[in-house]
Every structure is written in C-alpha cells, then in structure tokens.
Amino acid sequence: MTRLLASLSLALACAGAGAQAQDYPARPVRLVVPFPPSGGNDVFARIVAQKLSEAWKQQVLVENRPGAGGSLGTEFAAKSAPDGYTLLLGHTGTLAINPALYANIAYDTLRDFAPIGTLASAPLVLVVNPGTSIRTVGDIVAQAKSTPGELNYASSGSGTGSHLSGELLQSLTGTKLTHVPYKGTSPAITDLLGGQVQMMLSVIPTALPHIKAAKLRAIAVTGAQRMPQLPDVPTVAESGVPGFESTLVYGVLAPRGTPAPVLEEIHAQLARITATREFRERVDFEGAVVLGGASADFAALIREQAAKWGKVIKASGIKPE
C-alpha cells in the first residue's frame, strides 16, 4: 500500500510539472541581473527580455540586484523557486570567478543552477598609453623581464576580468607587472589616458573610441580570434603567448530543479534570439561574439572556466576588495 501511494504521489508530481511546463509562462518572468543597470550583463539581459516577451506574449522583467561583485543577485536567483519564473543572466565573473574569490559565497554554480544557454563571449583589448615605447606583447614581456614590477597595469577592480587577465599574462610569460586597481573601467581609462598608468586590459567598447582617436594604442585582444572592430590587432596568443585566452562568457541559467520542458522551451527561444541579425549586430556593437550550443556545452564551459580562474586566483593570492 505504501509503495502504491508513493507511486501515485510521483505520478501526480510529474503530471503537475508537465502541466506547468505546458502552460509556461502563465505569468510574468523575471530575469535577474546581479549588477547595476548598464554594462554587458544588463545590455544582453534587456535584449533577451524584450525578445522573450514578444515570443511569449508575456512580460519578462529585468531585475537588477547588484552587490558583492554580482554574488548577491546570483545567490538570490539560486534560492528562488525552480519554476522557470526567475532566471539569471550570469557571466564568467559570477559563475566561475566569484566562487573561487569569495571565501563564504552562498551558492555553488553547478549545484544550484541549471545552465540553459550561452549568449555571447566578450574578449578584452590590451591598450597602452601611446607615450610608451610598447608596440607588441613581446615588448611588454621583454621590459617586464628586464625590470620586474616597473610596468604597471590598470584594472576595473581587484578580482575582475581585467585584473585576472593581467595575472594570467604574467603566469604564462613568467613576468612581474604591478597591478593598479580602480573602481570601474572609466576611472582606469582616464588615468591611462593621462599617463598615470601605462597599460590596461579593457572592454572593447570603452577603449575603441580612444583607439580610433590615437589616444590609446591597441596591442592585442584576449580572445581566441581577432575582432572585427579591430581587424589589424592580433590576439595575445598569436603575439607569442600560446594558450592565452581570456573572455567573459554571458548566458542564462535557472535554479536547479526547474522542470526539463521549461528549460527546453527557454533554450529554444534563446537559440532563436541569438540567430537573429538584430542580436548579432548588437553583440558586435558591444565588442563581443555570439555563442550558441546546447545546455551541456554551457555547463562544460563553466566547469572549464572555474578550474582555469580558480588556479590563477590561488597562485596569485588575489583577495576581493
């Protein structure tokens, strides 16, 4: 009798989940962005939210929940009901870097989330003040080896992608640079333009106007391929540092336990959105490249990046600000 009741309970639960998935979405969906408005997470979230709203004839609302480098909003999403009505716009920082950077982080990316689909990958550009003699990555390596610690590089903050990219460069080249953290990209760029710092790994949209105006010199991009916005600028890897790659990957996730049919519906819509010309043009404008692939590919990418950046953080002894 007990076994029969258990079987009936399971059947009813499955039927309930199936009905929920069939009706999804029956009410507004919120897409959590764990950062303030503006920036890559917010930009991509608003594009996706608009397109999902149009497809579903149901509101998809972007909800900004900043704090602790994106950890607070990510934790909120992780602890939300696994019903498909709370989604997360995550990226490399919140998904792969923060778990290694913060000692008491309250979520485990792959334990607490179901990765649904990737949206885009954004490399950085290594720029220097044109008053320096640096023209190649080789120049940086040579100078850093002859005078360790003399070259400094700005970042948008301790533990950010721009900081860790500099640490990765040092690790792969056996060099010593001096890190100068700022509270955001804009103040770092301002001091770079003024000559207070010598170089920086910056997001492309912020640096591009200064590169075109010859106020900054672009040395290399950090992705696996050259960028259409900077076709003559080589990658760091092809500049003599094999194995170097540093990008911020953006994607959508749901709390673990969200019904599979709901996840499949969201993934199908994301695949449709990322294939549109409008999305590709906006991603290009943001200095990124469109990514696609199955949910399993996204999960594998998170594991790969977590291992990579965890190693860099441990070796360099980086602490959060």
C-alpha atoms as one frame of an Amber mdcrd trajectory, in Angstrom:
protein
   0.000   0.000   0.000   2.848   2.353   0.927   4.581   1.604  -2.376   1.347
   2.259  -4.265   0.860   5.639  -2.540   4.467   6.601  -3.316   3.949   5.704
  -6.975   0.744   7.732  -7.119   2.449  10.719  -5.488   5.284  10.539  -8.022
   2.839  10.298 -10.905   0.873  13.295  -9.648   4.055  15.308  -9.201   5.187
  14.508 -12.734   1.744  15.354 -14.093   1.834  18.660 -12.232   5.250  19.514
 -13.628   4.087  18.573 -17.124   1.029  20.790 -16.874   3.150  23.637 -15.539
   5.577  23.293 -18.432   2.743  23.116 -20.977   1.260  26.395 -19.692   4.622
  28.154 -19.318   4.822  31.074 -18.997   1.432  31.798 -17.469   2.598  34.935
 -15.640   5.490  37.437 -15.819   9.048  36.102 -15.710  11.903  37.977 -14.050
  15.441  37.919 -15.400  17.855  38.766 -12.595  20.929  40.853 -13.430  23.339
  40.820 -10.457  24.807  44.213 -11.412  23.538  47.807 -11.725  21.949  48.979
 -14.997  24.390  49.357 -17.935  27.277  47.005 -18.587  27.333  43.753 -20.537
  25.031  41.760 -18.244  22.334  44.420 -18.285  22.600  45.110 -22.033  22.254
  41.458 -23.006  19.506  40.895 -20.429  17.351  43.682 -21.855  17.712  42.393
 -25.409  16.758  38.868 -24.313  13.903  40.094 -22.104  12.370  42.085 -24.944
  12.547  39.204 -27.399  11.211  36.656 -24.917   8.318  38.998 -24.073   7.455
  39.248 -27.759   7.638  35.482 -28.294   5.684  34.503 -25.192   3.181  37.391
 -25.177   4.088  37.642 -21.522   6.207  40.182 -19.651   9.846  39.313 -18.978
  11.152  41.882 -16.493  14.823  42.672 -15.900  15.503  42.926 -12.169  18.858
  44.472 -11.176  20.184  43.126  -7.845  23.794  44.375  -7.503  26.250  43.781
  -4.681  29.405  41.847  -3.749  30.684  41.639  -7.307  27.441  40.079  -8.519
  27.243  37.465  -5.765  24.144  38.840  -4.016  21.913  38.762  -7.078  23.257
  35.380  -8.113  22.521  33.961  -4.659  19.001  35.388  -4.815  18.387  33.644
  -8.129  19.861  30.375  -6.841  17.436  30.350  -3.890  14.365  31.258  -5.947
  11.618  28.750  -6.723  12.679  26.359  -9.508   9.621  27.021 -11.643  11.040
  28.982 -14.586   9.734  32.333 -13.360  13.115  33.502 -12.037  16.074  33.318
 -14.412  19.638  34.616 -14.102  21.796  36.464 -16.604  25.199  35.225 -15.464
  28.710  35.645 -16.785  32.210  34.385 -16.116  32.676  36.631 -13.085  29.615
  35.472 -11.175  29.676  31.872 -12.365  33.368  30.938 -12.411  35.455  33.623
 -10.676  33.430  34.570  -7.594  33.173  31.007  -6.204  36.983  30.899  -6.108
  37.425  34.515  -4.999  34.951  34.798  -2.106  35.501  32.502   0.865  31.914
  32.426   2.131  29.950  32.568  -1.094  26.431  31.218  -0.622  25.951  29.382
  -3.917  27.596  26.673  -5.982  27.145  27.407  -9.671  26.706  23.877 -10.992
  24.979  22.516  -7.893  22.425  25.318  -7.597  21.812  26.232 -11.245  20.712
  24.600 -14.473  22.686  26.292 -17.288  20.278  26.903 -20.182  22.219  28.594
 -22.954  25.091  30.916 -23.765  24.569  34.277 -25.445  27.926  35.886 -26.156
  31.609  35.941 -25.387  33.433  39.250 -24.894  37.228  39.491 -25.050  39.253
  42.411 -23.739  41.753  44.582 -25.556  45.235  45.271 -24.222  45.863  49.003
 -24.647  48.805  51.205 -23.724  49.393  54.908 -23.445  50.940  55.984 -26.776
  53.653  57.833 -24.862  55.249  54.472 -24.063  57.543  52.594 -26.438  55.373
  49.472 -26.196  54.006  48.264 -29.523  53.716  44.497 -29.053  53.115  41.908
 -26.353  56.772  40.951 -26.891  57.780  44.458 -25.820  55.802  44.066 -22.606
  57.394  40.694 -21.849  60.913  41.952 -22.589  60.529  45.059 -20.437  58.856
  43.155 -17.586  61.678  40.633 -17.526  64.445  43.249 -17.603  62.804  45.444
 -14.928  60.347  43.294 -12.926  57.470  45.244 -11.418  58.275  48.504 -13.172
  55.452  48.203 -15.714  52.016  48.798 -14.208  48.591  47.935 -15.498  45.210
  49.291 -14.518  42.091  47.212 -13.966  38.443  47.900 -13.235  38.892  46.367
  -9.782  40.542  43.567  -7.846  39.264  40.169  -8.945  37.668  41.454 -12.156
  38.270  40.012 -15.607  40.712  42.807 -16.462  42.721  42.071 -13.310  42.769
  38.308 -13.766  43.713  38.645 -17.431  46.825  40.514 -16.321  47.592  37.803
 -13.791  47.183  35.141 -16.476  49.571  37.027 -18.763  52.187  37.150 -16.015
  51.726  33.467 -15.237  52.169  32.339 -18.836  55.138  34.618 -19.544  56.971
  34.355 -16.236  56.907  38.115 -15.725  56.077  40.535 -12.919  53.751  43.505
 -13.501  52.332  45.908 -10.914  48.548  45.849 -10.647  46.716  49.151 -10.044
  43.012  48.525  -9.285  40.322  51.149  -9.875  36.634  51.277  -9.025  35.396
  50.732 -12.557  36.640  50.947 -16.126  36.066  54.681 -16.665  38.444  55.988
 -13.955  41.061  53.452 -15.041  40.844  54.619 -18.659  41.048  58.257 -17.526
  44.338  57.655 -15.707  45.652  55.584 -18.614  44.948  58.479 -20.981  46.692
  60.821 -18.552  49.770  58.640 -18.286  49.376  57.769 -14.593  49.363  54.083
 -15.596  50.969  52.503 -18.635  48.536  49.854 -19.838  45.214  48.169 -19.256
  43.097  45.219 -20.343  39.813  46.942 -21.158  36.408  46.035 -22.524  36.431
  46.910 -26.227  33.516  49.414 -26.417  35.099  51.685 -23.790  38.570  51.657
 -25.330  37.583  51.734 -29.008  36.865  55.498 -29.384  40.246  56.303 -27.802
  41.985  53.787 -30.063  40.410  55.344 -33.159  41.444  58.807 -31.954  45.035
  57.560 -31.459  44.834  58.406 -27.767  45.432  54.759 -26.883  47.442  52.126
 -28.735  45.849  48.681 -29.124  48.394  45.905 -28.651  46.343  42.685 -28.640
  42.914  41.209 -27.978  42.451  38.469 -25.409  40.078  36.113 -27.250  40.821
  33.135 -29.463  40.291  35.165 -32.639  40.735  38.701 -33.913  37.791  41.030
 -33.536  36.012  42.682 -36.487  36.168  46.033 -34.686  39.995  45.739 -34.577
  40.932  43.514 -37.531  44.605  44.521 -37.553  45.113  43.854 -33.858  46.446
  40.325 -33.158  45.387  38.063 -30.324  47.672  37.659 -27.320  48.181  34.015
 -28.300  49.379  34.834 -31.811  51.588  37.554 -30.324  53.820  34.951 -28.729
  51.880  33.716 -25.674  50.417  30.350 -26.741  47.468  29.158 -24.677  46.418
  32.629 -23.604  42.682  33.252 -23.820  40.525  35.409 -21.595  36.883  36.199
 -22.332  33.727  36.991 -20.399  31.014  34.498 -21.340  27.366  35.526 -20.838
  24.454  33.116 -20.535  21.060  32.379 -18.991  20.514  29.970 -16.105  17.600
  28.799 -13.944  17.518  27.434 -10.392  18.348  23.730 -10.260  15.183  21.646
 -10.281  13.349  23.724 -12.877  11.245  21.281 -14.996  13.065  19.997 -18.080
  10.288  21.017 -20.527  10.518  24.600 -19.230  14.294  24.623 -19.667  13.884
  23.247 -23.192  11.396  25.989 -24.078  13.718  28.718 -22.805  16.701  27.196
 -24.617  14.760  27.038 -27.878  13.838  30.704 -27.569  17.434  31.701 -26.768
  18.651  29.810 -29.846  16.134  31.689 -31.954  17.127  35.055 -30.465  20.888
  34.571 -30.888  20.361  33.642 -34.547  18.710  36.959 -35.409  20.552  39.697
 -37.256  19.431  42.274 -34.693  21.034  40.348 -31.831  24.249  39.735 -33.749
  24.569  43.406 -34.644  24.062  44.451 -31.023  26.589  41.890 -29.802  29.088
  43.160 -32.371  28.471  46.719 -31.153  29.254  45.562 -27.602  32.611  44.148
 -28.711  31.545  40.534 -28.340  30.836  37.474 -30.462  27.651  35.379 -30.444
  27.787  31.957 -28.824  25.316  29.124 -29.105  25.278  25.445 -28.291  23.491
  23.027 -26.025  22.928  23.452 -22.307  25.541  20.775 -21.667  28.091  22.890
 -23.568  27.367  25.823 -21.265  27.807  23.640 -18.179  31.119  22.297 -19.524
  32.306  25.837 -20.241  31.505  26.929 -16.675  33.476  23.980 -15.266  36.409
  24.766 -17.554  36.479  28.457 -16.632  36.052  27.761 -12.915  39.102  25.473
 -12.968  41.153  27.964 -15.012  40.422  31.076 -12.957  40.472  29.210  -9.660
  44.052  28.217 -10.432  45.017  31.785 -11.324  43.396  33.193  -8.160  45.096
  30.630  -5.928  48.519  31.142  -7.483  48.362  34.944  -7.304  46.789  35.167
  -3.855  44.130  37.637  -5.024  41.701  38.856  -2.367  38.376  40.615  -3.022
  38.196  44.362  -2.418
